[in-house]
Amino acid sequence: MRSKPYSSQRPAWLTPLLIAATLSLPLTAAAADAAKPRSMQEILDATKPTDWRALDPRDTLYLTLPRGRVVIELAPDFAPAHVANIRALARNGYWNGLSINRSQDNFVVQWGDPAEDDKSRKPLGKGTKAKLPAEFARSSDKLPFHVLPDPDGWAPQVGFADGFPAARDTSAKSAWLAHCYGMVGAGRDVAADSSNGTELYVVIGQSPRQLDRNITVVGRVVQGMELLSVLPRGTGALGFYENPAHRVPIASIRLAADLPKKDRVGIEVLRTDSAAFDEIIESRRNRRDEWYKQPAGHIDLCNVPLPTREISEKAPAAKPAKPAKGKAK
């Protein structure tokens, strides 16, 4: 039986199929790349200038220590009386020559006048007030608030207000800043209105959210936390330094607005009402890096990163701006 000669001609239906499959390969690969979640750095690298805002010099403090400078952003929308007093204290040079007197492990670093006798304390200077009202919370009306999707154990809602981690209770029409790592508060005595902004502390440990609505929070550290978190711990009660020689001297605390532009640090913070920030939140809620095997599907308010960047004098700086009202929830 003679076998049929082999034909090199493909069936008519095969060629289009192969062509279609071949053409679809790069498209499939491109789709896979597009679907792959971006890393936080990739998100930041793709941001636009409008995704960032510059620090307002009027609300920026420079704390100068022996090992470097700490930059603090004040929050006048939440603590206007305290911020006004802090500005006046800084202009008077009140903290210059004082010290960090407390470093309590997993809690706070605190500075101010170590003198226990009121008569020995440093004068506050002109334009200051010796007593301020408690500013534990404010009205949530007309406050742009970017809500986090996950529940919180300390408040009905949490999110961000103009770059600050915050909480709110819409039924009580109240909002307040949260005690996250790096937040700055004003120490007080037992009376709620016993603070004047001279004794300031920074959270250096796990977020002590039980302090929310019990102390006035005045801002947050945006640069230089490493200078505070590594300070030797105090051996006295509550982490106070027992030996005066162990206190950390403060060279100065000044407002950026009072310095020449050449002496300011060009810092921008990622806007918390931007699409880039939303993408960063999701990238941290559900980690899809190769190392992670089980995404959490949840993020705590104080675990959300708040990116900053330092810009050169030649680079176009973003303007200090409030969040777009349309992005508030």
Phi and psi in degrees as GROMACS dihedral restraints (atoms count N, CA, C in turn):
[ dihedral_restraints ]
;  ai    aj    ak    al  type     phi  dphi    fc
    3     4     5     6     1   -80.9    20    10
    4     5     6     7     1   129.7    20    10
    6     7     8     9     1   -78.9    20    10
    7     8     9    10     1   151.8    20    10
    9    10    11    12     1   -73.0    20    10
   10    11    12    13     1   139.4    20    10
   12    13    14    15     1   -61.6    20    10
   13    14    15    16     1   143.5    20    10
   15    16    17    18     1   -72.3    20    10
   16    17    18    19     1   133.7    20    10
   18    19    20    21     1  -107.2    20    10
   19    20    21    22     1   132.9    20    10
   21    22    23    24     1   -83.2    20    10
   22    23    24    25     1    -4.6    20    10
   24    25    26    27     1   -79.8    20    10
   25    26    27    28     1   127.3    20    10
   27    28    29    30     1   -78.5    20    10
   28    29    30    31     1   151.9    20    10
   30    31    32    33     1   -56.6    20    10
   31    32    33    34     1   149.4    20    10
   33    34    35    36     1   -60.1    20    10
   34    35    36    37     1   -32.0    20    10
   36    37    38    39     1   -78.6    20    10
   37    38    39    40     1   -18.1    20    10
   39    40    41    42     1   -76.5    20    10
   40    41    42    43     1   -40.1    20    10
   42    43    44    45     1   -61.4    20    10
   43    44    45    46     1   -49.0    20    10
   45    46    47    48     1   -60.6    20    10
   46    47    48    49     1   -36.6    20    10
   48    49    50    51     1   -63.2    20    10
   49    50    51    52     1   -47.1    20    10
   51    52    53    54     1   -63.2    20    10
   52    53    54    55     1   -41.4    20    10
   54    55    56    57     1   -61.7    20    10
   55    56    57    58     1   -44.6    20    10
   57    58    59    60     1   -63.6    20    10
   58    59    60    61     1   -42.7    20    10
   60    61    62    63     1   -64.4    20    10
   61    62    63    64     1   -41.4    20    10
   63    64    65    66     1   -65.1    20    10
   64    65    66    67     1   -43.2    20    10
   66    67    68    69     1   -66.5    20    10
   67    68    69    70     1   -29.4    20    10
   69    70    71    72     1   -76.7    20    10
   70    71    72    73     1   -17.2    20    10
   72    73    74    75     1   -59.8    20    10
   73    74    75    76     1   -51.6    20    10
   75    76    77    78     1   -65.3    20    10
   76    77    78    79     1   -33.0    20    10
   78    79    80    81     1   -65.8    20    10
   79    80    81    82     1   -41.4    20    10
   81    82    83    84     1   -63.4    20    10
   82    83    84    85     1   -42.6    20    10
   84    85    86    87     1   -63.7    20    10
   85    86    87    88     1   -40.5    20    10
   87    88    89    90     1   -65.2    20    10
   88    89    90    91     1   -39.9    20    10
   90    91    92    93     1   -64.4    20    10
   91    92    93    94     1   -39.1    20    10
   93    94    95    96     1   -63.8    20    10
   94    95    96    97     1   -40.9    20    10
   96    97    98    99     1   -65.2    20    10
   97    98    99   100     1   -39.5    20    10
   99   100   101   102     1   -66.9    20    10
  100   101   102   103     1   -34.4    20    10
  102   103   104   105     1   -78.8    20    10
  103   104   105   106     1   -18.6    20    10
  105   106   107   108     1   -68.6    20    10
  106   107   108   109     1   123.2    20    10
  108   109   110   111     1   -60.8    20    10
  109   110   111   112     1   141.9    20    10
  111   112   113   114     1   -83.0    20    10
  112   113   114   115     1   148.6    20    10
  114   115   116   117     1   -72.0    20    10
  115   116   117   118     1   165.6    20    10
  117   118   119   120     1   -59.1    20    10
  118   119   120   121     1   -41.2    20    10
  120   121   122   123     1   -65.8    20    10
  121   122   123   124     1   -38.1    20    10
  123   124   125   126     1   -64.8    20    10
  124   125   126   127     1   -38.2    20    10
  126   127   128   129     1   -63.3    20    10
  127   128   129   130     1   -45.7    20    10
  129   130   131   132     1   -65.7    20    10
  130   131   132   133     1   -37.8    20    10
  132   133   134   135     1   -64.6    20    10
  133   134   135   136     1   -25.7    20    10
  135   136   137   138     1   -95.6    20    10
  136   137   138   139     1     2.8    20    10
  138   139   140   141     1   -68.8    20    10
  139   140   141   142     1   156.9    20    10
  141   142   143   144     1   -98.3    20    10
  142   143   144   145     1   160.0    20    10
  144   145   146   147     1   -55.9    20    10
  145   146   147   148     1   -32.6    20    10
  147   148   149   150     1   -73.6    20    10
  148   149   150   151     1    -9.5    20    10
  150   151   152   153     1   -78.4    20    10
  151   152   153   154     1    -8.2    20    10
  153   154   155   156     1  -116.8    20    10
  154   155   156   157     1   155.9    20    10
  156   157   158   159     1  -132.6    20    10
  157   158   159   160     1   144.2    20    10
  159   160   161   162     1   -82.8    20    10
  160   161   162   163     1   148.3    20    10
  162   163   164   165     1   -67.0    20    10
  163   164   165   166     1   139.3    20    10
  165   166   167   168     1   -77.5    20    10
  166   167   168   169     1   121.6    20    10
  168   169   170   171     1   -56.7    20    10
  169   170   171   172     1   -27.8    20    10
  171   172   173   174     1   -71.5    20    10
  172   173   174   175     1   -19.3    20    10
  174   175   176   177     1  -116.5    20    10
  175   176   177   178     1    23.5    20    10
  177   178   179   180     1  -121.1    20    10
  178   179   180   181     1   123.2    20    10
  180   181   182   183     1  -106.2    20    10
  181   182   183   184     1   141.4    20    10
  183   184   185   186     1  -111.8    20    10
  184   185   186   187     1   112.7    20    10
  186   187   188   189     1   -97.7    20    10
  187   188   189   190     1   112.3    20    10
  189   190   191   192     1  -100.1    20    10
  190   191   192   193     1   120.0    20    10
  192   193   194   195     1  -115.3    20    10
  193   194   195   196     1   169.7    20    10
  195   196   197   198     1   -56.6    20    10
  196   197   198   199     1   -30.4    20    10
  198   199   200   201     1  -100.8    20    10
  199   200   201   202     1     2.9    20    10
  201   202   203   204     1   149.7    20    10
  202   203   204   205     1  -165.4    20    10
  204   205   206   207     1  -118.3    20    10
  205   206   207   208     1   136.2    20    10
  207   208   209   210     1  -107.3    20    10
  208   209   210   211     1   132.2    20    10
  210   211   212   213     1  -108.4    20    10
  211   212   213   214     1   127.5    20    10
  213   214   215   216     1  -120.9    20    10
  214   215   216   217     1   133.2    20    10
  216   217   218   219     1  -100.5    20    10
  217   218   219   220     1   124.6    20    10
  219   220   221   222     1   -83.1    20    10
  220   221   222   223     1   159.4    20    10
  222   223   224   225     1  -123.8    20    10
  223   224   225   226     1    76.4    20    10
  225   226   227   228     1   -65.8    20    10
  226   227   228   229     1   -22.6    20    10
  228   229   230   231     1   -69.3    20    10
  229   230   231   232     1   -20.5    20    10
  231   232   233   234     1  -106.8    20    10
  232   233   234   235     1   -29.6    20    10
  234   235   236   237     1  -138.9    20    10
  235   236   237   238     1    64.9    20    10
  237   238   239   240     1   -61.0    20    10
  238   239   240   241     1   -40.1    20    10
  240   241   242   243     1   -68.3    20    10
  241   242   243   244     1   -42.9    20    10
  243   244   245   246     1   -66.4    20    10
  244   245   246   247     1   -42.1    20    10
  246   247   248   249     1   -64.0    20    10
  247   248   249   250     1   -40.6    20    10
  249   250   251   252     1   -61.5    20    10
  250   251   252   253     1   -41.0    20    10
  252   253   254   255     1   -68.8    20    10
  253   254   255   256     1   -39.1    20    10
  255   256   257   258     1   -63.9    20    10
  256   257   258   259     1   -40.6    20    10
  258   259   260   261     1   -58.9    20    10
  259   260   261   262     1   -46.4    20    10
  261   262   263   264     1   -64.7    20    10
  262   263   264   265     1   -41.0    20    10
  264   265   266   267     1   -61.7    20    10
  265   266   267   268     1   -42.3    20    10
  267   268   269   270     1   -64.9    20    10
  268   269   270   271     1   -41.7    20    10
  270   271   272   273     1   -66.1    20    10
  271   272   273   274     1   -29.6    20    10
  273   274   275   276     1   -81.8    20    10
  274   275   276   277     1    -4.3    20    10
  276   277   278   279     1    69.2    20    10
  277   278   279   280     1    28.1    20    10
  279   280   281   282     1   -57.7    20    10
  280   281   282   283     1   -44.7    20    10
  282   283   284   285     1   -82.7    20    10
  283   284   285   286     1   -12.1    20    10
  285   286   287   288     1   -60.5    20    10
  286   287   288   289     1   121.3    20    10
  288   289   290   291     1    89.6    20    10
  289   290   291   292     1    -6.1    20    10
  291   292   293   294     1   -83.8    20    10
  292   293   294   295     1  -157.8    20    10
  294   295   296   297     1  -156.8    20    10
  295   296   297   298     1   161.3    20    10
  297   298   299   300     1   -79.9    20    10
  298   299   300   301     1   122.0    20    10
  300   301   302   303     1  -111.2    20    10
  301   302   303   304     1    -5.9    20    10
  303   304   305   306     1  -145.0    20    10
  304   305   306   307     1   135.4    20    10
  306   307   308   309     1  -144.6    20    10
  307   308   309   310     1    95.1    20    10
  309   310   311   312     1  -100.2    20    10
  310   311   312   313     1   125.3    20    10
  312   313   314   315     1   -56.8    20    10
  313   314   315   316     1   134.5    20    10
  315   316   317   318     1    58.3    20    10
  316   317   318   319     1    28.2    20    10
  318   319   320   321     1  -142.5    20    10
  319   320   321   322     1   -89.7    20    10
  321   322   323   324     1  -143.7    20    10
  322   323   324   325     1   159.4    20    10
  324   325   326   327     1  -111.5    20    10
  325   326   327   328     1   137.0    20    10
  327   328   329   330     1  -135.7    20    10
  328   329   330   331     1   141.8    20    10
  330   331   332   333     1  -132.6    20    10
  331   332   333   334     1   163.0    20    10
  333   334   335   336     1   157.2    20    10
  334   335   336   337     1  -156.8    20    10
  336   337   338   339     1   -86.8    20    10
  337   338   339   340     1   118.5    20    10
  339   340   341   342     1   -76.3    20    10
  340   341   342   343     1    -8.6    20    10
  342   343   344   345     1   -64.6    20    10
  343   344   345   346     1   129.3    20    10
  345   346   347   348     1   -85.7    20    10
  346   347   348   349     1   -26.6    20    10
  348   349   350   351     1   -86.2    20    10
  349   350   351   352     1   124.4    20    10
  351   352   353   354     1   -56.4    20    10
  352   353   354   355     1   -34.9    20    10
  354   355   356   357     1   -68.1    20    10
  355   356   357   358     1   -23.6    20    10
  357   358   359   360     1   -91.1    20    10
  358   359   360   361     1    -7.3    20    10
  360   361   362   363     1   -72.6    20    10
  361   362   363   364     1   152.4    20    10
  363   364   365   366     1   -69.5    20    10
  364   365   366   367     1   135.3    20    10
  366   367   368   369     1   -61.5    20    10
  367   368   369   370     1   145.1    20    10
  369   370   371   372     1   -74.1    20    10
  370   371   372   373     1   -30.5    20    10
  372   373   374   375     1    96.4    20    10
  373   374   375   376     1   176.0    20    10
  375   376   377   378     1   -69.8    20    10
  376   377   378   379     1   149.7    20    10
  378   379   380   381     1    75.5    20    10
  379   380   381   382     1     8.9    20    10
  381   382   383   384     1  -107.3    20    10
  382   383   384   385     1   165.6    20    10
  384   385   386   387     1  -121.6    20    10
  385   386   387   388     1   137.3    20    10
  387   388   389   390     1   -79.0    20    10
  388   389   390   391     1   -16.8    20    10
  390   391   392   393     1  -142.0    20    10
  391   392   393   394     1   137.6    20    10
  393   394   395   396     1  -128.9    20    10
  394   395   396   397     1   155.7    20    10
  396   397   398   399     1   -71.4    20    10
  397   398   399   400     1   152.9    20    10
  399   400   401   402     1   -65.8    20    10
  400   401   402   403     1   134.0    20    10
  402   403   404   405     1  -125.3    20    10
  403   404   405   406     1    60.1    20    10
  405   406   407   408     1   -74.9    20    10
  406   407   408   409     1   -29.9    20    10
  408   409   410   411     1  -151.5    20    10
  409   410   411   412     1   168.2    20    10
  411   412   413   414     1  -138.9    20    10
  412   413   414   415     1   172.4    20    10
  414   415   416   417     1   -68.3    20    10
  415   416   417   418     1   140.4    20    10
  417   418   419   420     1   -86.1    20    10
  418   419   420   421     1    -5.7    20    10
  420   421   422   423     1   -63.1    20    10
  421   422   423   424     1   134.2    20    10
  423   424   425   426     1    61.5    20    10
  424   425   426   427     1    18.3    20    10
  426   427   428   429     1   -96.3    20    10
  427   428   429   430     1   112.1    20    10
  429   430   431   432     1   -58.8    20    10
  430   431   432   433     1   127.4    20    10
  432   433   434   435     1  -139.9    20    10
  433   434   435   436     1   117.7    20    10
  435   436   437   438     1   -96.4    20    10
  436   437   438   439     1   106.9    20    10
  438   439   440   441     1   -79.6    20    10
  439   440   441   442     1   136.6    20    10
  441   442   443   444     1   -79.0    20    10
  442   443   444   445     1   148.7    20    10
  444   445   446   447     1   -77.7    20    10
  445   446   447   448     1   -15.2    20    10
  447   448   449   450     1  -100.5    20    10
  448   449   450   451     1   151.3    20    10
  450   451   452   453     1   -69.0    20    10
  451   452   453   454     1   158.3    20    10
  453   454   455   456     1  -127.4    20    10
  454   455   456   457     1   144.9    20    10
  456   457   458   459     1   -83.1    20    10
  457   458   459   460     1    -7.7    20    10
  459   460   461   462     1  -112.4    20    10
  460   461   462   463     1   -13.5    20    10
  462   463   464   465     1  -155.0    20    10
  463   464   465   466     1   154.7    20    10
  465   466   467   468     1   -60.3    20    10
  466   467   468   469     1   -35.6    20    10
  468   469   470   471     1  -143.5    20    10
  469   470   471   472     1   146.1    20    10
  471   472   473   474     1  -133.9    20    10
  472   473   474   475     1   159.6    20    10
  474   475   476   477     1   175.5    20    10
  475   476   477   478     1  -143.9    20    10
  477   478   479   480     1  -135.7    20    10
  478   479   480   481     1   137.9    20    10
  480   481   482   483     1  -122.6    20    10
  481   482   483   484     1   104.9    20    10
  483   484   485   486     1    52.4    20    10
  484   485   486   487     1    42.7    20    10
  486   487   488   489     1    94.0    20    10
  487   488   489   490     1    -6.6    20    10
  489   490   491   492     1  -105.7    20    10
  490   491   492   493     1   136.9    20    10
  492   493   494   495     1   -67.0    20    10
  493   494   495   496     1   128.3    20    10
  495   496   497   498     1  -143.1    20    10
  496   497   498   499     1   167.9    20    10
  498   499   500   501     1  -134.3    20    10
  499   500   501   502     1   160.5    20    10
  501   502   503   504     1  -153.3    20    10
  502   503   504   505     1   157.0    20    10
  504   505   506   507     1  -126.1    20    10
  505   506   507   508     1   101.8    20    10
  507   508   509   510     1   -66.7    20    10
  508   509   510   511     1   -29.4    20    10
  510   511   512   513     1   -67.7    20    10
  511   512   513   514     1   -33.2    20    10
  513   514   515   516     1   -94.8    20    10
  514   515   516   517     1    -1.9    20    10
  516   517   518   519     1    52.5    20    10
  517   518   519   520     1    47.6    20    10
  519   520   521   522     1  -130.4    20    10
  520   521   522   523     1   145.5    20    10
  522   523   524   525     1  -141.6    20    10
  523   524   525   526     1   152.1    20    10
  525   526   527   528     1  -154.9    20    10
  526   527   528   529     1   158.6    20    10
  528   529   530   531     1   -81.3    20    10
  529   530   531   532     1   145.9    20    10
  531   532   533   534     1   -97.4    20    10
  532   533   534   535     1   147.6    20    10
  534   535   536   537     1   -82.0    20    10
  535   536   537   538     1    75.4    20    10
  537   538   539   540     1   -93.4    20    10
  538   539   540   541     1   169.8    20    10
  540   541   542   543     1   -55.8    20    10
  541   542   543   544     1   131.4    20    10
  543   544   545   546     1    89.1    20    10
  544   545   546   547     1    -6.3    20    10
  546   547   548   549     1   -73.8    20    10
  547   548   549   550     1   150.2    20    10
  549   550   551   552     1  -113.2    20    10
  550   551   552   553     1   129.1    20    10
  552   553   554   555     1  -126.7    20    10
  553   554   555   556     1   167.0    20    10
  555   556   557   558     1  -106.4    20    10
  556   557   558   559     1   114.3    20    10
  558   559   560   561     1   -62.7    20    10
  559   560   561   562     1   150.3    20    10
  561   562   563   564     1  -143.0    20    10
  562   563   564   565     1   172.5    20    10
  564   565   566   567     1   -92.6    20    10
  565   566   567   568     1  -157.2    20    10
  567   568   569   570     1   -67.8    20    10
  568   569   570   571     1   -42.4    20    10
  570   571   572   573     1   -66.2    20    10
  571   572   573   574     1   137.8    20    10
  573   574   575   576     1   -60.8    20    10
  574   575   576   577     1   -31.6    20    10
  576   577   578   579     1  -101.4    20    10
  577   578   579   580     1    31.3    20    10
  579   580   581   582     1   -97.4    20    10
  580   581   582   583     1    15.0    20    10
  582   583   584   585     1  -104.2    20    10
  583   584   585   586     1   147.4    20    10
  585   586   587   588     1  -132.4    20    10
  586   587   588   589     1     8.1    20    10
  588   589   590   591     1    87.3    20    10
  589   590   591   592     1     3.0    20    10
  591   592   593   594     1   -80.3    20    10
  592   593   594   595     1   -31.3    20    10
  594   595   596   597     1  -101.1    20    10
  595   596   597   598     1   106.6    20    10
  597   598   599   600     1  -112.8    20    10
  598   599   600   601     1   148.5    20    10
  600   601   602   603     1  -133.9    20    10
  601   602   603   604     1   158.1    20    10
  603   604   605   606     1  -126.6    20    10
  604   605   606   607     1   133.6    20    10
  606   607   608   609     1   -71.6    20    10
  607   608   609   610     1   124.1    20    10
  609   610   611   612     1  -119.8    20    10
  610   611   612   613     1     9.1    20    10
  612   613   614   615     1  -133.7    20    10
  613   614   615   616     1  -161.9    20    10
  615   616   617   618     1   -57.8    20    10
  616   617   618   619     1   139.2    20    10
  618   619   620   621     1   -57.1    20    10
  619   620   621   622     1   115.1    20    10
  621   622   623   624     1   -85.7    20    10
  622   623   624   625     1    70.7    20    10
  624   625   626   627     1   -64.6    20    10
  625   626   627   628     1   -14.7    20    10
  627   628   629   630     1   -63.8    20    10
  628   629   630   631     1   -16.6    20    10
  630   631   632   633     1   -80.7    20    10
  631   632   633   634     1   -14.6    20    10
  633   634   635   636     1   -55.3    20    10
  634   635   636   637     1   134.8    20    10
  636   637   638   639     1    65.2    20    10
  637   638   639   640     1    16.8    20    10
  639   640   641   642     1  -120.8    20    10
  640   641   642   643     1   -15.5    20    10
  642   643   644   645     1  -140.2    20    10
  643   644   645   646     1   148.8    20    10
  645   646   647   648     1   -76.7    20    10
  646   647   648   649     1   122.5    20    10
  648   649   650   651     1   -96.5    20    10
  649   650   651   652     1   129.7    20    10
  651   652   653   654     1  -112.6    20    10
  652   653   654   655     1    -7.4    20    10
  654   655   656   657     1   167.1    20    10
  655   656   657   658     1  -159.7    20    10
  657   658   659   660     1  -152.3    20    10
  658   659   660   661     1   154.6    20    10
  660   661   662   663     1   -79.0    20    10
  661   662   663   664     1   127.6    20    10
  663   664   665   666     1  -106.5    20    10
  664   665   666   667     1   -15.0    20    10
  666   667   668   669     1  -156.5    20    10
  667   668   669   670     1   138.4    20    10
  669   670   671   672     1    98.2    20    10
  670   671   672   673     1    14.9    20    10
  672   673   674   675     1   -59.0    20    10
  673   674   675   676     1   -30.8    20    10
  675   676   677   678     1   -63.9    20    10
  676   677   678   679     1   -21.6    20    10
  678   679   680   681     1   -76.2    20    10
  679   680   681   682     1   -23.1    20    10
  681   682   683   684     1   -97.5    20    10
  682   683   684   685     1   -40.9    20    10
  684   685   686   687     1   -68.0    20    10
  685   686   687   688     1   -22.2    20    10
  687   688   689   690     1   -98.0    20    10
  688   689   690   691     1     4.6    20    10
  690   691   692   693     1   -62.5    20    10
  691   692   693   694     1   144.1    20    10
  693   694   695   696     1   -56.4    20    10
  694   695   696   697     1   140.3    20    10
  696   697   698   699     1   -75.7    20    10
  697   698   699   700     1   141.2    20    10
  699   700   701   702     1   -71.8    20    10
  700   701   702   703     1   146.8    20    10
  702   703   704   705     1   -96.9    20    10
  703   704   705   706     1    -7.4    20    10
  705   706   707   708     1   -83.7    20    10
  706   707   708   709     1  -179.6    20    10
  708   709   710   711     1   -57.7    20    10
  709   710   711   712     1   136.5    20    10
  711   712   713   714     1    61.6    20    10
  712   713   714   715     1    18.8    20    10
  714   715   716   717     1    82.3    20    10
  715   716   717   718     1    14.3    20    10
  717   718   719   720     1   -74.7    20    10
  718   719   720   721     1   147.8    20    10
  720   721   722   723     1   -76.1    20    10
  721   722   723   724     1   121.6    20    10
  723   724   725   726     1   -75.9    20    10
  724   725   726   727     1   -36.2    20    10
  726   727   728   729     1   -94.4    20    10
  727   728   729   730     1   117.9    20    10
  729   730   731   732     1   -55.0    20    10
  730   731   732   733     1   -26.4    20    10
  732   733   734   735     1   -68.3    20    10
  733   734   735   736     1   -17.9    20    10
  735   736   737   738     1   -86.9    20    10
  736   737   738   739     1   -11.6    20    10
  738   739   740   741     1   -63.8    20    10
  739   740   741   742     1   148.5    20    10
  741   742   743   744     1   -95.7    20    10
  742   743   744   745     1   115.6    20    10
  744   745   746   747     1   -68.2    20    10
  745   746   747   748     1   141.8    20    10
  747   748   749   750     1  -102.0    20    10
  748   749   750   751     1   117.2    20    10
  750   751   752   753     1   -68.8    20    10
  751   752   753   754     1   -45.4    20    10
  753   754   755   756     1  -169.2    20    10
  754   755   756   757     1   156.8    20    10
  756   757   758   759     1  -129.5    20    10
  757   758   759   760     1   117.7    20    10
  759   760   761   762     1  -132.1    20    10
  760   761   762   763     1   153.8    20    10
  762   763   764   765     1   -79.9    20    10
  763   764   765   766     1   138.0    20    10
  765   766   767   768     1   -59.7    20    10
  766   767   768   769     1   -34.2    20    10
  768   769   770   771     1   -63.3    20    10
  769   770   771   772     1   -22.0    20    10
  771   772   773   774     1   -90.9    20    10
  772   773   774   775     1     1.3    20    10
  774   775   776   777     1  -107.7    20    10
  775   776   777   778     1   151.8    20    10
  777   778   779   780     1   -60.7    20    10
  778   779   780   781     1   151.0    20    10
  780   781   782   783     1   -56.5    20    10
  781   782   783   784     1   -33.3    20    10
  783   784   785   786     1   -67.3    20    10
  784   785   786   787     1   -19.1    20    10
  786   787   788   789     1   -99.0    20    10
  787   788   789   790     1     1.6    20    10
  789   790   791   792     1   -90.6    20    10
  790   791   792   793     1   156.0    20    10
  792   793   794   795     1   -95.7    20    10
  793   794   795   796     1   125.0    20    10
  795   796   797   798     1   -81.3    20    10
  796   797   798   799     1    93.3    20    10
  798   799   800   801     1  -115.4    20    10
  799   800   801   802     1   135.3    20    10
  801   802   803   804     1  -120.5    20    10
  802   803   804   805     1   148.5    20    10
  804   805   806   807     1  -118.6    20    10
  805   806   807   808     1   145.3    20    10
  807   808   809   810     1   -67.7    20    10
  808   809   810   811     1   131.4    20    10
  810   811   812   813     1   -65.9    20    10
  811   812   813   814     1   131.3    20    10
  813   814   815   816     1   -83.2    20    10
  814   815   816   817     1     3.1    20    10
  816   817   818   819     1  -109.0    20    10
  817   818   819   820     1    19.7    20    10
  819   820   821   822     1  -100.1    20    10
  820   821   822   823     1   156.9    20    10
  822   823   824   825     1   -64.0    20    10
  823   824   825   826     1   -33.5    20    10
  825   826   827   828     1   -62.6    20    10
  826   827   828   829     1   -39.6    20    10
  828   829   830   831     1   -67.2    20    10
  829   830   831   832     1   -39.7    20    10
  831   832   833   834     1   -59.4    20    10
  832   833   834   835     1   -40.7    20    10
  834   835   836   837     1   -66.7    20    10
  835   836   837   838     1   -36.8    20    10
  837   838   839   840     1   -65.2    20    10
  838   839   840   841     1   -42.1    20    10
  840   841   842   843     1   -57.5    20    10
  841   842   843   844     1   -48.0    20    10
  843   844   845   846     1   -65.9    20    10
  844   845   846   847     1   -35.4    20    10
  846   847   848   849     1   -65.9    20    10
  847   848   849   850     1   -23.3    20    10
  849   850   851   852     1   -95.3    20    10
  850   851   852   853     1   -27.4    20    10
  852   853   854   855     1   -66.6    20    10
  853   854   855   856     1   -41.1    20    10
  855   856   857   858     1  -127.7    20    10
  856   857   858   859     1    89.0    20    10
  858   859   860   861     1   -70.6    20    10
  859   860   861   862     1   120.6    20    10
  861   862   863   864     1  -116.6    20    10
  862   863   864   865     1    18.8    20    10
  864   865   866   867     1   -60.5    20    10
  865   866   867   868     1   156.0    20    10
  867   868   869   870     1   -57.3    20    10
  868   869   870   871     1   -33.6    20    10
  870   871   872   873     1   -68.2    20    10
  871   872   873   874     1   -34.2    20    10
  873   874   875   876     1   -78.1    20    10
  874   875   876   877     1   133.5    20    10
  876   877   878   879     1  -105.6    20    10
  877   878   879   880     1   -21.2    20    10
  879   880   881   882     1  -137.8    20    10
  880   881   882   883     1   102.7    20    10
  882   883   884   885     1   -60.7    20    10
  883   884   885   886     1   143.7    20    10
  885   886   887   888     1   -77.0    20    10
  886   887   888   889     1   -33.6    20    10
  888   889   890   891     1    67.9    20    10
  889   890   891   892     1    23.2    20    10
  891   892   893   894     1  -161.7    20    10
  892   893   894   895     1   150.0    20    10
  894   895   896   897     1  -145.0    20    10
  895   896   897   898     1   140.2    20    10
  897   898   899   900     1   -84.0    20    10
  898   899   900   901     1   147.7    20    10
  900   901   902   903     1   -51.3    20    10
  901   902   903   904     1   -45.7    20    10
  903   904   905   906     1   -80.4    20    10
  904   905   906   907     1    -2.2    20    10
  906   907   908   909     1   -96.7    20    10
  907   908   909   910     1    -4.4    20    10
  909   910   911   912     1   -76.6    20    10
  910   911   912   913     1   122.4    20    10
  912   913   914   915     1   -70.7    20    10
  913   914   915   916     1   145.0    20    10
  915   916   917   918     1  -118.4    20    10
  916   917   918   919     1    89.6    20    10
  918   919   920   921     1   -65.1    20    10
  919   920   921   922     1   144.0    20    10
  921   922   923   924     1  -130.5    20    10
  922   923   924   925     1   162.0    20    10
  924   925   926   927     1  -147.3    20    10
  925   926   927   928     1   148.0    20    10
  927   928   929   930     1  -100.2    20    10
  928   929   930   931     1   130.9    20    10
  930   931   932   933     1  -111.0    20    10
  931   932   933   934     1   152.8    20    10
  933   934   935   936     1   -82.2    20    10
  934   935   936   937     1   165.6    20    10
  936   937   938   939     1   -64.9    20    10
  937   938   939   940     1   -28.8    20    10
  939   940   941   942     1   -80.4    20    10
  940   941   942   943     1   -23.5    20    10
  942   943   944   945     1   -74.3    20    10
  943   944   945   946     1   142.5    20    10
  945   946   947   948     1   -67.8    20    10
  946   947   948   949     1   122.5    20    10
  948   949   950   951     1   -88.7    20    10
  949   950   951   952     1   146.6    20    10
  951   952   953   954     1   -71.7    20    10
  952   953   954   955     1   155.9    20    10
  954   955   956   957     1   -89.4    20    10
  955   956   957   958     1   147.0    20    10
  957   958   959   960     1   -60.3    20    10
  958   959   960   961     1   125.2    20    10
  960   961   962   963     1  -146.6    20    10
  961   962   963   964     1   153.3    20    10
  963   964   965   966     1   -86.1    20    10
  964   965   966   967     1   156.5    20    10
  966   967   968   969     1   -62.5    20    10
  967   968   969   970     1   149.1    20    10
  969   970   971   972     1   -65.5    20    10
  970   971   972   973     1   133.2    20    10
  972   973   974   975     1   -61.8    20    10
  973   974   975   976     1   -30.7    20    10
  975   976   977   978     1   -67.1    20    10
  976   977   978   979     1   -18.4    20    10
  978   979   980   981     1   -91.3    20    10
  979   980   981   982     1   -10.9    20    10
  981   982   983   984     1   -72.8    20    10
  982   983   984   985     1   146.6    20    10
